[in-house]
Amino acid sequence: MGCALVTGASRGLGAIIAERLATDGWKVVVNYANDTAGATAVADRIGQGAYVARFDVTDEEAVRRGVAEIHEHAGPIGVVVNNATGPQPLMPVEKQTWNDHLDQLRFFVKAPLLLLQAALPDFRAAGGGRIVNVGSEVVDLGNADYGHYVSAKAAMHGLTRSWARELGPLGITVNTVEPGWIPVERHAGEDVSEYRQQVPLGHMGVPADVAEAVAFLSSPAARFITGQRLAVNGGRTMS
């Protein structure tokens, strides 16, 4: 079965995704960059089926070392969930720089590429694997003052489609889960009323909604699904 690597799993969506995958029997690798206490707490909640791996997913050497340590301590990788992210500041287009765009591309294009390349030998050896990219509804909505983030998330799904076609013959599925605004710890106290009014289902989503979608796409039940976007936003981006 291998292990499931969840990046950015010390809190927020990543933490809930990691915990949910563990209930399906995956040995879960809780990846993080800075929040040791948070990652340790997630691993403690999971129990023996967890391994904590601290490395920067945007750094080539760190990914190489990190995956080598995962092999040694947790075993081969069967699932990669690309969830890690950095700051996403709102700024008008006239103030955006190329470096602002690169900051987003590092997390949503560079990191998935590095992790795919690192996990590919395991996928080949197992005759298959799963990649789940955590995208965003902003790709469909085109939020103002967010071009750097929107374009990077769009590029991430471009990887999904290209990799799904290229890696399909190897038994590797690649899909994108696209959440709407799912409040997590850092959103505590924020007013969600305006957003909620735009949700056809009439209520906000919770992290478990996203985790269930990721778990499904990581499971044998999704073996014939690849190259797809699954919106988890209460119907905001119906087309």
Order of alpha helices (4+ residues) and beta strands (2+ residues): beta-alpha-beta-alpha-beta-alpha-beta-alpha-alpha-beta-alpha-alpha-beta-alpha-alpha-beta
